Structures are given as structure tokens and as C-alpha cells.
Amino acid sequence: MKKLSSLIIFLAFAGLLSAQQDPQFTQFMYNKLAYNPGYAGSNEAACISALYRKQWIGLDGAPETALLSFNMPLQNNRVGVGGNIWYNPIGITETVNAEAAYAYRANLGEGTLGLGVMASVRLMRANYNQVDPLQAGDNSIPSGIQSKYVPNFGVGAYYNTNRFYIGLSAPRLLENNIDFSEENITLTREVRHLYLMSGLVFNLSETVKFQPQVLLKYVRNAPFDADVNGNLIIYDRYTVGLSYRIGGSKESGVGESVDLLLGAQVTDNLLFSLAYDITLSELRNYNSGTIEAMVRYCFGNISSSGGDYLNPRFF
């Protein structure tokens, strides 16, 4: 009964997400390639990162995301290439997504502008054996295990200096049919997601910097969503941060979550970071928050490369 109640609650509140179909990441500042192909090559070294997110702990059927990402520069930093592979189960559905990104990078003013394209394919799978439809014989509700492949492509632009960045992107432009219905009808489609991200850094002292950042998310016919973040960077090695996620319940209006972030540049090559989200919406009564962990390794002699990834700013 507890599992059934939790599932019903989860499905009810999932409607609040409306057309928001993409996974969300609290540590978006360390995971920009998942949003914007123009970011590829911006680290000026080959970097690989892994992220795991467990959302709404204790709530049956809640989303999880596992992500593996890689990007590197080519042709004397004039080209960037990269890719993402992520796995996202939620309820009775599972999605495996593979993405390849290419960016052309050009010097502009004090920074570099990357113009990128991204090709992707999703394997979408749903196990309808785990649910009992309320209306028998409805062909729009399939039976058994259903799956399909959905290709797509997207574009993005990313500009960064040593102290500022801004990016605009649409990772998936095609509005594909994502139904599993046995009838020749369309009930659900992929919806275009537009992302605008930006951040900058200020010196507070010789050892402490302040880094405000924002990620704005737009989906047609869905509530406005945004992550607003502020990090303190200590000795160019450690970060302590706080984020606020707009959205969540339309009833309470207090937002979706408040998020705590901790990061450490363990070595010149290795970064490790954690985030914990405290739920603010009505779902707070049914879960113990969200945990997200990320590790990144950049290859090569970083100290002599002149790159800007030596510290947690990652501009």
C-alpha cells in the first residue's frame, strides 16, 4: 500500500513538470556539454566526467540519472568534440541517450566563441506489465514491454573568458512522436527545450572568489524554470555553494528546491563535487531530498597548458 500510495503521489506531482522532459542537474556548471554542444573543447584539454543523481530519495518510481561525458579540443583549440551517454529511469520507463557534439571555436574579444551542433539518439523503453490500466481495451495504452529509437539534433553557442561565460542552446530541435500506442495516433511528442546559462567571478580577497551563475530553462506550455547559484571559491581549490531552483508546485509558489554544493579540486587533474537538494514543494512530505555526485578527470600536463580548468570555476 505504501508503494502504491507513493506511486500515485509521484504521478500526480509529475504533472507539475508539464512538458519538461529532460533530466535536470543541480551541478549544471560542471555539466555544460549536456546542455550546450558549443561548450565542447572549452576546457582546452581532454576531460572525462561521471555524474549520478538520485532524485526524491524514498519515493517509489522517482527519477535517477547516470551520465558519462567526454570532450576535448582539436586543431590547436579551434575545434571541440565530445559526447554524452546517460541513463534515466523514471517510473515504468527507461531512457538511454547517446549524444555526439562538434564545435567550431573562434577568438572573439577577450574570450572564445564556440558554435556547436549535436546529434543524438534515444532508446526509450516502457514496461506496461508493471501497471494496470483503468480502462481495459484502450489501444492507446499498450501492453507488455515497448521500446523505440528516437533520433534528434540540436545547436548551441557558448562564449567564455577567464571570468565570464554565457551560452544559449537547444539540444533537441525535432518534435518526435514518442508514443508507444498501437494506434496510428500521436498523444505525446518531444518538446524543444531552450537553455540560457551564464556566470562570472569576482575577487573578494586574495584567497576567496565569488561566482554567481544562472541556468534559465524554457519549454513551451510549461512553467518557467531556473537555477540560481552562488559559489564561494577558496584558494582556487574548494567550493561551497548554494542554489535555488524556481518551479515546483504552482500551489505553494516557494520553488522546487534549495541546494547545497561542495567541491574540491583534489589534484590539478581531478575534481570531485557533491550536491544535496532540499525539496520545497509538497513532495517534501514524501521524500528525503536529492543527492548528486560528480567526478571529473582532465588528462595531460594541466599546469603548463594555460587552460582555465585548474580551479572549480571551469570557465
C-alpha positions in Angstrom: 0.0 0.0 0.0 2.9 2.3 0.8 4.4 1.8 -2.6 1.1 2.2 -4.3 0.4 5.5 -2.5 3.9 6.8 -3.3 3.5 5.9 -6.9 0.1 7.7 -7.1 1.5 10.8 -5.4 4.5 10.7 -7.7 2.3 10.5 -10.8 0.1 13.3 -9.6 3.0 15.7 -9.0 4.8 14.7 -12.2 2.1 16.6 -14.0 3.6 19.8 -12.5 6.6 19.2 -14.8 4.3 19.6 -17.8 6.4 19.4 -20.9 9.8 19.4 -19.1 11.2 16.2 -20.4 15.0 16.4 -20.0 16.8 15.4 -16.8 17.9 18.2 -14.6 21.3 18.7 -12.9 22.0 20.8 -9.8 25.7 20.9 -10.8 24.9 22.3 -14.3 28.1 24.4 -14.1 30.2 21.2 -14.2 28.0 19.5 -16.8 27.6 22.1 -19.6 28.0 19.7 -22.5 24.8 18.0 -21.6 23.0 21.3 -22.3 25.2 23.0 -25.0 27.3 21.5 -27.8 29.1 24.8 -28.2 30.9 24.0 -24.9 32.9 21.2 -26.5 36.6 21.9 -26.2 36.3 24.8 -23.8 38.5 23.1 -21.2 41.4 23.1 -23.6 42.2 19.6 -22.6 40.6 16.1 -22.9 38.3 15.7 -19.9 36.0 12.9 -18.8 33.3 13.2 -16.1 30.8 10.9 -14.5 27.7 12.0 -12.6 25.0 10.2 -10.7 21.8 11.8 -9.5 19.2 10.2 -7.2 16.1 12.4 -7.1 13.4 12.4 -4.3 15.0 9.7 -2.2 12.4 7.3 -0.7 9.8 8.0 -3.4 9.0 4.9 -5.5 9.5 5.5 -9.2 11.3 8.8 -8.8 13.9 9.8 -11.4 17.5 8.7 -11.4 20.2 9.8 -13.8 23.7 8.3 -14.6 25.8 10.3 -17.0 29.2 9.8 -18.6 30.6 12.8 -20.6 33.8 13.4 -22.6 35.1 16.4 -24.6 38.4 17.6 -26.0 39.9 20.3 -28.3 41.4 19.6 -31.7 43.4 21.6 -34.3 45.1 23.9 -31.8 41.9 24.5 -29.9 40.0 25.7 -33.0 37.7 22.7 -32.9 36.0 20.9 -30.0 34.4 17.4 -30.0 32.6 15.5 -27.3 29.9 13.1 -26.3 27.4 12.1 -23.6 25.9 8.8 -22.6 23.2 8.9 -20.0 20.6 6.6 -18.4 17.4 7.9 -16.9 14.8 5.5 -15.3 11.6 7.1 -14.0 8.5 5.0 -13.0 7.9 2.3 -15.6 10.1 4.0 -18.2 13.8 3.9 -19.0 15.7 6.2 -21.4 19.2 5.6 -22.7 20.6 8.6 -24.6 23.8 8.9 -26.7 25.0 12.3 -28.0 27.9 13.5 -30.1 28.9 17.1 -30.2 31.1 19.2 -32.5 32.0 22.9 -32.0 34.0 25.3 -34.1 35.8 27.7 -31.8 37.0 31.3 -32.7 38.7 34.0 -30.7 36.3 36.9 -30.0 37.4 39.9 -27.9 39.0 38.6 -24.7 37.4 35.2 -25.0 36.4 32.4 -27.3 33.1 31.7 -29.0 32.1 28.1 -29.7 29.4 27.3 -32.2 28.2 23.7 -31.9 25.9 21.1 -33.3 24.8 17.9 -31.5 23.4 14.6 -32.9 21.6 12.2 -30.5 19.6 9.0 -30.4 17.4 7.9 -27.6 16.3 4.4 -26.7 13.0 4.7 -24.9 11.5 1.7 -23.1 8.4 1.2 -21.0 7.3 -1.9 -19.1 3.5 -1.8 -19.1 3.4 -5.2 -17.3 4.0 -3.1 -14.1 0.8 -1.2 -14.3 -2.9 -2.0 -14.5 -4.9 0.4 -16.9 -8.1 1.8 -15.5 -9.8 1.2 -18.9 -9.4 -2.2 -20.5 -9.2 -2.4 -24.3 -7.9 1.1 -24.8 -5.4 0.7 -27.7 -3.7 3.9 -26.7 -2.4 2.1 -23.6 0.0 -0.6 -24.9 0.8 -3.9 -23.1 4.0 -5.7 -22.4 7.4 -4.2 -22.9 7.6 -1.5 -25.5 10.6 0.3 -26.9 11.6 2.7 -29.7 14.6 4.6 -31.0 14.2 8.4 -31.4 17.0 10.4 -33.3 17.4 14.1 -33.0 19.8 17.0 -33.4 20.5 20.4 -31.7 22.6 23.5 -31.8 24.3 25.8 -29.3 26.6 28.8 -28.8 29.0 29.2 -25.9 31.3 32.2 -25.1 33.8 32.3 -22.3 36.6 34.4 -21.0 38.6 33.7 -17.8 35.9 35.4 -15.7 32.7 35.2 -17.6 30.6 32.8 -19.7 27.3 32.8 -21.5 25.6 30.0 -23.5 22.4 29.6 -25.5 21.3 26.2 -26.8 18.5 23.9 -28.0 19.8 20.3 -27.6 16.9 18.7 -29.5 15.1 20.6 -32.3 12.9 17.8 -33.7 9.5 17.2 -32.0 9.4 13.5 -32.5 6.5 11.2 -31.7 7.4 9.3 -28.5 4.2 7.3 -28.1 4.1 3.5 -27.6 0.5 3.5 -28.8 -0.6 0.6 -31.1 -2.9 3.0 -32.9 -1.8 5.4 -35.6 -2.2 8.4 -33.4 0.1 10.9 -31.7 -0.5 11.5 -28.0 2.9 12.7 -26.9 5.9 14.4 -28.6 9.3 15.5 -27.7 9.2 19.3 -26.9 12.0 21.7 -27.7 14.0 22.8 -24.6 15.8 26.1 -24.7 18.6 26.8 -22.2 20.4 30.1 -21.4 23.3 29.8 -18.9 25.7 32.5 -17.6 28.2 33.1 -14.9 31.0 35.3 -13.7 33.5 35.6 -10.9 34.6 38.3 -8.5 37.6 38.6 -6.2 36.5 39.0 -2.6 40.1 38.7 -1.3 43.4 37.1 -2.3 42.1 33.7 -1.3 38.3 33.9 -1.8 36.3 34.5 -5.0 32.5 34.7 -5.5 30.9 33.0 -8.5 27.2 33.7 -9.3 25.6 31.6 -12.0 22.2 31.0 -13.5 20.6 28.4 -15.8 17.3 29.5 -17.4 15.0 26.8 -18.9 12.2 27.4 -21.4 9.7 24.8 -22.6 6.6 25.8 -24.5 3.4 25.4 -22.4 5.5 24.5 -19.3 6.1 26.7 -16.2 9.2 28.8 -16.2 12.1 27.1 -14.5 15.5 28.4 -13.5 18.5 27.5 -11.2 20.2 30.4 -9.5 23.5 29.6 -7.9 26.2 31.3 -5.9 29.6 29.7 -5.1 32.5 30.7 -2.9 35.8 29.6 -4.3 38.5 29.2 -1.7 42.2 29.0 -2.6 41.2 28.1 -6.1 40.7 24.6 -4.8 37.5 24.3 -2.8 33.9 25.5 -3.5 31.0 26.0 -1.1 27.7 26.9 -2.8 24.0 27.4 -2.5 21.4 27.2 -5.3 17.7 27.9 -5.6 15.5 26.1 -8.1 12.4 28.0 -9.3 9.4 25.9 -10.2 7.9 23.0 -8.3 4.3 23.4 -7.1 2.0 26.0 -8.5 0.1 25.9 -5.2 2.9 26.8 -2.7 4.8 29.1 -5.0 8.0 28.7 -2.9 10.0 27.0 -5.6 11.2 23.4 -6.2 14.3 23.2 -4.0 17.2 24.8 -2.1 20.5 23.0 -3.0 23.8 22.7 -1.1 27.0 22.3 -3.1 30.5 21.2 -2.1 33.5 20.7 -4.4 37.2 20.0 -4.2 40.0 20.1 -6.8 41.7 17.1 -5.3 44.7 17.4 -7.7 45.4 19.5 -10.7 43.6 16.9 -12.8 40.9 15.6 -10.6 37.7 17.4 -9.4 35.1 15.9 -7.1 31.8 17.5 -6.1 28.6 16.8 -4.3 25.1 18.4 -4.2 22.1 17.9 -1.9 18.7 19.2 -2.8 16.2 20.1 -0.1 12.7 19.7 -1.6 10.4 22.8 -1.1 7.2 21.7 -2.9 4.5 19.4 -1.5 6.7 16.5 -2.4 8.8 17.3 0.6 6.4 15.2 2.7 7.2 12.1 0.7 11.0 12.1 0.1 14.3 12.8 1.9 15.8 15.1 -0.7 18.0 14.5 -3.7 21.7 13.6 -3.9 24.1 14.2 -6.8 27.7 13.3 -7.1 30.2 14.2 -9.9 33.8 13.4 -10.6 35.9 14.8 -13.5 39.4 14.0 -14.7 41.4 16.1 -17.2 44.3 14.5 -19.0 47.7 15.9 -19.7 50.1 18.4 -18.1 47.4 20.8 -17.0 49.7 23.2 -15.1 51.6 24.2 -18.2 48.7 24.1 -20.7 47.3 27.6 -19.9 43.8 26.2 -19.6 41.2 27.6 -17.2 40.2 24.4 -15.6 42.8 24.4 -12.8 40.2 25.6 -10.3 36.5 25.0 -9.8 35.4 28.0 -11.9 35.6 25.9 -15.1 35.1 28.9 -17.5 
